[in-house]
Structures are given as structure tokens and as C-alpha cells.
Amino acid sequence: MARKKKPLPILENVTITDLAAEGKAIAKVDDMVVFVPFAVPGDVVDLQVTKKKHRYMEAVVLQVREYAAERQEPVCPHFGVCGGCKWQMLPYEAQLRYKQKQVVDNLTRIGKVELPPVSPILGSAHTERYRNKLEFTFSNKRWMTWDEVKEGKEFDTMNAVGFHIPGMFDKVLDIEACWLQDDISNQIRNEIRRYALQHGLTFFDLRAQEGFLRTMMVRTSSTGDLMLVMVFFHEDKPKREALLNHLHNTFPQISSLLYVINGKANDTITDQEVHVFYGEECIYEQMEGLRFKIGAKSFYQTNSEQAHELYKVARGFAGLTGNELVYDLYTGTGTIANFVARQARQVIGIEYVPEAIEDAKVNSAINGIDNTLFFAGDMKDILNAEFIAQHGTPDVIITDPPRAGMHNDVIDTLLFAAPRRIVYVSCNPATQARDLSLLDTAYRVAAVQPVDMFPHTHHVENVVLLERR
């Protein structure tokens, strides 16, 4: 007979003391660390423990006995249920302070390298409606909030279009209003839901792998362009064309109306064909007079205004005079490469995704830039001694890797190439710190500049200048 599990405890009158990784708050109870979502340092709370290990616990707030002085009312009605914007209850100045602390803590605790003074974080001019891209999921398994369950609320339909609930891969929170993107995104999503329910279009069942409507993506740009990508699980031409025609007629501002038929087990469309239903196959972003082509599969920083600030920092750290050979690693669609090309002799960009490299070449062409070269392939396979012998030893390397950081082989090649300067742009200061420690034998950290790209989240970009010792 199995042993009965001990019920997990309730902790009363616990004071939240700090914020930690993943945006969770921290408390200490009997010398044990407790991680708590959606709380603010200074809150006094009662907690229900949800997980108990030898060295830490995880818990949720049952009741707030005393609110912290440094707290504000979240603007979003979905706060606390939706997995995004977990720091809405913190004033923006406090968010920036904790992000700055996160960068310093990671570089000192993980990197253990000598640091210059870390420059004050560059905050975002806009803390709402700042994203240029959002993706939503259709599901026939609507997530019911605890309040809805307690009220015994019943719904005519369990269909939903919105965001996945964290930890619940097949459950989706139905989103009425999201404050991350221009309100046209809300209008389009809500109209698709209304039309689908009225016309009996089926929402996707991830477990059973059936249904018609699967995902949707809205992309906006500073030029006024608007892209909508509708992803269907299977083809049904009459229903598909009726919906797309309705959207075209209802939202004439959509300049790029695209669709994908994705019958795979997962939602990614990088390996799927994108069809143009109306308008252009892409939209364009603009920065300092440069135009950047953005397709359905393209990577582009989701906060356009802050991307400009980030790239200005990277360009400034590069210290270009016009005579340098620059390698731009993880170049994506060549945004940084093209952004710095006017100040360099030549820029060579490397990226894993072939479609992104084709966009990078187009971006150079439409801007009349002729001193760039782009190569597609796995970074650790392309960037090697033979590549450097063929294309030249770089004076400056700019690297902007994914969250996992750089592969050890790439770091070894950087050390072999021995450029005068390395500009390391990172969306994860923890893996950046790890990589800095590996480069420390040959490079010193000369400057550090955090940049906030994602208000109301714990995420932070960080740019580090490394100079050869």
C-alpha cells in the first residue's frame, strides 16, 4: 500500500524580501528559500506551499495581509493568470532597478570576472503597446481561472484564442485585451473569434490533433505596415477563403495577409510554406533611414524603438572607423550587420536559418549596401580557422547568440581569431556571464550596458564590450 503524502503546509505572515530568477519573488522561512510568483518585496502574505525540496520551496499567495509600499495596480485584466508581464504590479522605475541588479549579480556571481562600473540601464520610452509581434493559439480547451471555477461559471463554448497557460501545454487562456501590442491586434483577434464561433469553425485540439484554426500571428511596424498570418491545421478552401476574405474586407489596413497549412504535431512554421492571400509577402521596418524586410518567419527585435537603442550601443562599443572587418555572429536578418556596415570596411554575417540569411541579403540590397557577406549554417560548423583564413581575421566581432549562449567551439574560435574587440549582445545575462568567464583569459570587460527591451517582465538585454588584453 502506497504511503499517503503529507499535505503541503500553509505559511502565515511571511514577508517577501527580494526578486529572483524568472521574475519570482523570494522569502525566507526557517532558513529555507521560498519562491513565489506575483508578489512584491515588502508584501506580507500567507502562502500555500506547492513544492517542497531539501533546500527550497515553491508557493502561491493565498492572502495578502499587507501590501508593499512599492506596488501599483496592474493594468491588464489577465494579470496573475496569463504567463506574461509578471512585473506589472511593480512601478517601472523599480522594474529597472531590479533588472540592473540582475545583470550585476549574474556577471559577478556566475562570471566572476573583473567589471568596470555597470552603466545605468536604458529604459523603454513606452511600457505598453511596445511589441511589434504577437502570436496567439486557438484551442478547444479554454482555461478556467480559479475565480471562474469558484463562481461555478459556465460557458456556452470552451473554445479560446489567446496564450498558453504556463505548464499546461494544451490549455489556453482566452484573451480579450492584451496591452503589449497596438490595439489593432486585439481587434483582429476578437473579430476572428467572433466570426469563428458564428460560423462553426473548429478550434484546434492539441491532444487529439484535430480542428481547423491553429495559431495566428500579428506583426506591426513603425512604417504603418501590418501583417496577419493565419495558420490552419488542414486545408478547407471554402472556409479558409471565406474567413480570409472577411478579414481583408473588415481590416483594409492589413497590408500582408498570409496563411499556412500546418498539419505537423508542433506549431512551428519555420519548415512550412507561407502563402500570400492578399498584399505583400512581407512588411518593412525602418531605422536611421535603413529599411528592413520582415517576412512571416523573420526574426526582428520585438521592441522596435528599443532595438534602435540596443544597436546604437553595440555600434558605439564596436568603435568603428571605417577600416574594420566585422564579423556579425547570429546575424538573423542582418539587422546589426547592415546597421553598422556604413562605418566598417566589410561586415560578414553568419546565421543558422537560411531564410533569414536570404532576408539579410535583400536588406543589404534594398539599402544599397555592398560591403556585406552572409552565410547560412550552424555557427560552430561555419566559424572555424578555415573560414577565417579565407575571409580574413576580424578586427571586431559582434555576437548576439540565443538564450543558451555560445557553444564552446564558437568561444574557442573567437579566442583563435583574437579580434581587438568583441561586442557581446545577450538576452540572458546568466549564459553571457558563463561565456565571459571562458573569454577572460584573453579579454577584459571594458564596458557594460543593460537595455530594457521588455517592460513588465524580468527579461533584460545586456551589451558587454570586451577588449583584448
URSUL-V942610 format. One record per residue. N is the residue number from 1. RES is the residue in one letter. PHI is phi in radians with two decimals (NA if undefined). OMEGA is omega in radians with two decimals (* if undefined). Layout:
n:res:phi:omega
N:RES:PHI:OMEGA
N:RES:PHI:OMEGA
This chain:
n:res:phi:omega
1:M:NA:-3.10
2:A:-1.19:3.09
3:R:-1.23:3.14
4:K:-1.32:3.14
5:K:-1.21:3.05
6:K:-1.19:3.10
7:P:-1.11:3.13
8:L:-1.30:-2.98
9:P:-1.34:2.92
10:I:-1.79:-3.13
11:L:-1.87:-3.06
12:E:-1.87:3.06
13:N:0.95:-3.13
14:V:-1.71:3.12
15:T:-1.67:3.07
16:I:-1.31:-3.00
17:T:-1.95:-3.04
18:D:-2.83:3.02
19:L:-2.01:-3.04
20:A:-2.25:-3.14
21:A:-1.06:3.12
22:E:1.10:3.07
23:G:1.36:-3.13
24:K:-1.40:3.08
25:A:-1.52:-3.09
26:I:-2.20:2.95
27:A:-2.37:3.07
28:K:-2.14:3.12
29:V:-2.30:-3.13
30:D:0.92:3.11
31:D:1.12:3.08
32:M:-1.97:3.13
33:V:-1.37:3.09
34:V:-2.11:3.12
35:F:-1.73:-3.01
36:V:-2.36:3.06
37:P:-1.39:2.99
38:F:1.05:3.05
39:A:-2.25:-3.06
40:V:-2.17:3.05
41:P:-0.94:-3.06
42:G:1.89:3.04
43:D:-1.11:2.98
44:V:-1.96:-2.91
45:V:-2.38:2.88
46:D:-1.77:-3.03
47:L:-2.11:2.94
48:Q:-1.78:3.12
49:V:-1.22:3.13
50:T:-1.90:3.10
51:K:-2.62:-3.13
52:K:-2.28:3.08
53:K:-2.02:-3.09
54:H:-1.15:-3.01
55:R:-1.95:-3.11
56:Y:-2.70:3.03
57:M:-2.31:2.96
58:E:-2.04:-3.06
59:A:-2.64:3.03
60:V:-2.12:-3.11
61:V:-1.35:3.03
62:L:-1.55:-3.07
63:Q:-2.71:3.03
64:V:-1.71:3.13
65:R:-1.45:-3.13
66:E:-2.63:3.14
67:Y:-1.42:3.06
68:A:-1.14:3.09
69:A:-1.12:-3.12
70:E:-1.59:-3.11
71:R:-2.67:3.08
72:Q:-2.33:-3.13
73:E:-1.38:3.11
74:P:-1.08:-3.09
75:V:-1.44:-3.01
76:C:-1.56:3.12
77:P:-1.19:-3.12
78:H:-1.66:-3.10
79:F:-1.04:3.12
80:G:1.62:3.10
81:V:-1.98:3.05
82:C:-1.08:-3.10
83:G:-1.34:-3.08
84:G:-1.68:3.01
85:C:0.88:-3.04
86:K:-1.25:-3.11
87:W:-1.85:-3.13
88:Q:-1.02:-3.08
89:M:-1.40:3.09
90:L:-1.75:3.00
91:P:-0.98:-3.02
92:Y:-1.06:3.12
93:E:-1.06:3.11
94:A:-1.22:3.08
95:Q:-0.98:-3.13
96:L:-1.10:-3.13
97:R:-1.11:-3.13
98:Y:-1.24:3.09
99:K:-1.18:3.07
100:Q:-1.03:3.14
101:K:-1.11:3.13
102:Q:-1.05:3.13
103:V:-1.10:-3.12
104:V:-1.08:-3.13
105:D:-1.06:-3.12
106:N:-1.14:-3.09
107:L:-1.18:-3.12
108:T:-1.48:-3.04
109:R:-1.37:-3.11
110:I:-1.62:-3.08
111:G:-1.26:-3.12
112:K:0.90:3.10
113:V:-1.96:3.11
114:E:-1.24:-3.06
115:L:-2.08:2.91
116:P:-1.36:3.03
117:P:-0.99:3.14
118:V:-1.40:-3.11
119:S:-1.12:3.11
120:P:-1.03:-3.10
121:I:-1.04:3.08
122:L:-1.55:-3.12
123:G:-1.36:-3.14
124:S:-1.45:3.12
125:A:-1.10:3.12
126:H:-2.08:3.13
127:T:-1.84:3.03
128:E:-2.29:3.13
129:R:0.98:-3.04
130:Y:-1.71:-3.08
131:R:-1.49:3.08
132:N:-1.78:-3.12
133:K:-2.60:3.00
134:L:-2.46:3.07
135:E:-2.09:-3.13
136:F:-2.19:-3.09
137:T:-2.03:3.01
138:F:-1.61:3.13
139:S:-2.60:3.04
140:N:-1.61:3.11
141:K:-2.12:-3.13
142:R:-1.17:3.08
143:W:-1.38:3.08
144:M:-1.72:3.13
145:T:-1.25:3.12
146:W:-1.04:3.13
147:D:-1.09:3.14
148:E:-1.16:3.11
149:V:-1.14:-3.12
150:K:-1.10:3.14
151:E:-1.34:-3.08
152:G:1.19:-3.08
153:K:-1.15:3.11
154:E:-2.06:-3.11
155:F:-2.09:3.09
156:D:-1.16:3.14
157:T:-2.46:3.06
158:M:-1.78:3.07
159:N:-1.30:-3.12
160:A:-2.59:2.97
161:V:-2.33:-3.08
162:G:3.08:-3.07
163:F:-1.95:3.05
164:H:-1.12:3.01
165:I:-1.30:3.13
166:P:-0.97:3.12
167:G:1.44:3.13
168:M:-2.14:-2.94
169:F:-1.14:-3.08
170:D:-1.91:-3.13
171:K:-1.86:-3.07
172:V:-2.22:3.06
173:L:-1.44:3.13
174:D:-1.24:-3.04
175:I:-1.81:3.05
176:E:-1.53:-3.09
177:A:-2.48:3.04
178:C:-2.03:-3.06
179:W:-1.68:-3.08
180:L:-1.48:-3.04
181:Q:-2.22:3.07
182:D:-0.85:-3.02
183:D:-1.09:3.08
184:I:-1.02:3.10
185:S:-1.09:3.09
186:N:-1.11:-3.11
187:Q:-1.07:-3.12
188:I:-1.15:-3.10
189:R:-1.08:-3.11
190:N:-1.16:3.11
191:E:-1.24:3.09
192:I:-1.11:3.10
193:R:-1.06:-3.11
194:R:-1.04:-3.13
195:Y:-1.11:-3.09
196:A:-1.10:-3.14
197:L:-1.18:-3.13
198:Q:-1.17:-3.04
199:H:-1.79:3.03
200:G:1.19:3.08
201:L:-1.31:-3.06
202:T:-1.44:3.09
203:F:-1.62:-2.98
204:F:-1.18:3.00
205:D:-1.93:-3.02
206:L:-1.16:-3.14
207:R:-1.21:-3.10
208:A:-1.45:-3.09
209:Q:0.94:3.08
210:E:-2.65:-3.08
211:G:2.14:-3.04
212:F:-1.77:-3.11
213:L:-1.43:-3.04
214:R:-1.97:3.10
215:T:-2.49:3.04
216:M:-2.55:3.12
217:M:-2.36:3.08
218:V:-2.03:3.07
219:R:-2.14:3.07
220:T:-2.08:3.11
221:S:-2.53:-3.14
222:S:-1.20:3.11
223:T:-1.46:-3.11
224:G:1.67:3.10
225:D:-1.21:-3.13
226:L:-2.48:3.14
227:M:-2.02:2.99
228:L:-2.20:3.08
229:V:-2.00:3.07
230:M:-1.74:3.14
231:V:-1.99:3.14
232:F:-1.91:-3.14
233:F:-1.31:3.11
234:H:-2.54:3.13
235:E:-1.40:2.95
236:D:-2.53:-2.93
237:K:-0.98:-3.14
238:P:-1.04:-3.13
239:K:-1.21:-3.13
240:R:-1.09:-3.09
241:E:-1.16:3.11
242:A:-1.11:3.12
243:L:-1.13:-3.09
244:L:-1.16:3.07
245:N:-1.11:3.11
246:H:-1.07:-3.14
247:L:-1.18:3.11
248:H:-1.09:-3.12
249:N:-1.30:-3.09
250:T:-1.36:-3.09
251:F:-2.19:-3.12
252:P:-1.12:3.12
253:Q:-1.30:3.07
254:I:-1.24:-3.09
255:S:-1.60:-3.14
256:S:-2.44:-3.12
257:L:-1.90:-3.00
258:L:-2.12:3.04
259:Y:-2.55:-3.14
260:V:-2.37:2.98
261:I:-1.81:-3.07
262:N:-2.06:3.14
263:G:-1.72:3.14
264:K:-1.31:3.12
265:A:-1.32:-3.13
266:N:-2.03:-3.00
267:D:-1.49:-3.04
268:T:-1.12:-3.13
269:I:-1.99:-3.09
270:T:-1.08:-3.14
271:D:-1.85:-3.10
272:Q:-1.94:3.11
273:E:-1.39:3.11
274:V:-1.78:-3.11
275:H:-1.85:3.07
276:V:-1.59:3.05
277:F:-1.61:3.12
278:Y:-2.64:3.01
279:G:1.44:-3.06
280:E:-1.55:3.09
281:E:-1.41:-3.05
282:C:-2.59:2.95
283:I:-2.15:-3.10
284:Y:-2.24:3.00
285:E:-1.91:-3.08
286:Q:-2.27:3.14
287:M:-2.68:-3.14
288:E:0.89:3.12
289:G:1.42:3.08
290:L:-1.57:3.08
291:R:-1.91:-3.13
292:F:-2.15:3.12
293:K:-1.37:-3.14
294:I:-2.24:3.09
295:G:-1.72:-3.11
296:A:-1.07:-3.07
297:K:-1.75:-3.02
298:S:-1.24:2.95
299:F:-1.62:3.00
300:Y:-2.57:-3.14
301:Q:-0.91:-2.98
302:T:-1.36:3.04
303:N:-1.99:-2.99
304:S:-1.07:-3.11
305:E:-1.11:-3.14
306:Q:-1.28:3.05
307:A:-1.05:3.10
308:H:-1.07:3.12
309:E:-1.12:-3.14
310:L:-1.09:-3.10
311:Y:-1.20:3.07
312:K:-1.11:3.09
313:V:-1.10:-3.13
314:A:-1.04:3.14
315:R:-1.13:3.11
316:G:-1.12:3.11
317:F:-1.12:-3.12
318:A:-1.14:3.08
319:G:1.03:-3.04
320:L:-1.36:3.13
321:T:-2.04:-3.09
322:G:1.87:-3.08
323:N:-1.89:-2.97
324:E:-1.57:2.88
325:L:-1.64:-3.07
326:V:-1.99:2.94
327:Y:-1.75:3.09
328:D:-1.94:-3.07
329:L:-1.54:-3.06
330:Y:1.04:-2.96
331:T:-1.24:-3.11
332:G:1.09:3.11
333:T:-1.57:3.04
334:G:1.34:-3.08
335:T:-1.09:3.14
336:I:-1.16:-3.12
337:A:-0.98:3.14
338:N:-1.25:-3.13
339:F:-1.16:-3.10
340:V:-1.75:-2.99
341:A:-1.06:-3.10
342:R:-1.19:-3.13
343:Q:-1.80:-3.07
344:A:-2.20:3.04
345:R:-1.27:3.09
346:Q:-2.70:3.08
347:V:-2.18:3.10
348:I:-2.01:-3.11
349:G:-1.88:3.12
350:I:-2.23:-3.07
351:E:-2.66:-3.10
352:Y:-1.26:-2.99
353:V:-1.52:-3.10
354:P:-1.04:-3.13
355:E:-1.09:3.12
356:A:-1.15:3.13
357:I:-1.13:3.08
358:E:-1.08:3.07
359:D:-1.10:3.13
360:A:-1.07:3.11
361:K:-1.12:3.11
362:V:-1.09:-3.14
363:N:-1.07:3.05
364:S:-1.14:-3.08
365:A:-1.12:-3.08
366:I:-1.24:3.10
367:N:-1.80:3.11
368:G:1.16:-3.14
369:I:-1.67:-3.05
370:D:-2.06:-3.14
371:N:-1.98:3.08
372:T:-2.12:2.99
373:L:-2.29:-3.10
374:F:-2.26:-3.11
375:F:-2.32:-3.14
376:A:-1.85:3.08
377:G:2.68:3.13
378:D:-1.13:-3.03
379:M:-0.96:-3.06
380:K:-1.20:3.12
381:D:-1.56:-3.09
382:I:-1.42:-3.04
383:L:-1.40:3.14
384:N:-2.52:-3.08
385:A:-1.08:-3.14
386:E:-1.15:3.13
387:F:-1.08:-3.12
388:I:-1.16:3.11
389:A:-1.10:-3.11
390:Q:-1.35:-2.98
391:H:-1.85:3.07
392:G:1.89:3.11
393:T:-1.34:-3.09
394:P:-1.25:2.99
395:D:-1.42:-3.13
396:V:-2.37:2.98
397:I:-2.04:2.99
398:I:-1.87:-3.12
399:T:-2.23:-3.12
400:D:-2.34:-3.01
401:P:-1.31:3.03
402:P:-1.20:-3.02
403:R:-1.01:-3.11
404:A:-1.27:-3.13
405:G:1.44:-3.06
406:M:-1.66:3.04
407:H:-1.14:-3.14
408:N:-1.01:3.11
409:D:-1.10:3.11
410:V:-1.17:3.11
411:I:-1.09:3.10
412:D:-1.07:-3.14
413:T:-1.21:3.07
414:L:-1.06:3.12
415:L:-1.15:3.10
416:F:-1.17:-3.12
417:A:-1.17:3.06
418:A:0.91:3.05
419:P:-1.15:3.13
420:R:-1.12:-3.10
421:R:-2.37:2.97
422:I:-2.14:3.05
423:V:-1.85:-3.04
424:Y:-1.87:3.09
425:V:-1.71:-3.05
426:S:-2.41:3.00
427:C:-1.73:-3.13
428:N:-2.50:-3.10
429:P:-1.01:3.14
430:A:-1.20:3.11
431:T:-1.26:3.05
432:Q:-1.07:3.13
433:A:-1.06:3.09
434:R:-1.02:-3.13
435:D:-1.18:3.12
436:L:-1.08:3.14
437:S:-1.15:3.11
438:L:-1.31:3.13
439:L:-1.59:-2.98
440:D:-1.14:-3.13
441:T:-1.12:-3.06
442:A:-2.02:-3.05
443:Y:-2.33:3.05
444:R:-1.91:3.09
445:V:-1.37:-3.08
446:A:-1.74:-3.13
447:A:-2.78:3.12
448:V:-2.38:3.14
449:Q:-2.37:3.02
450:P:-1.27:3.10
451:V:-2.36:3.13
452:D:-1.58:3.11
453:M:-1.68:-2.94
454:F:-2.33:3.09
455:P:-0.94:3.10
456:H:1.29:3.01
457:T:-2.14:3.10
458:H:-1.49:-3.07
459:H:-1.25:3.14
460:V:-2.59:3.01
461:E:-1.59:3.12
462:N:-2.49:-3.14
463:V:-1.98:-3.14
464:V:-2.12:3.02
465:L:-1.70:3.08
466:L:-1.92:3.10
467:E:-2.03:-3.12
468:R:-1.12:-3.12
469:R:-1.22:*
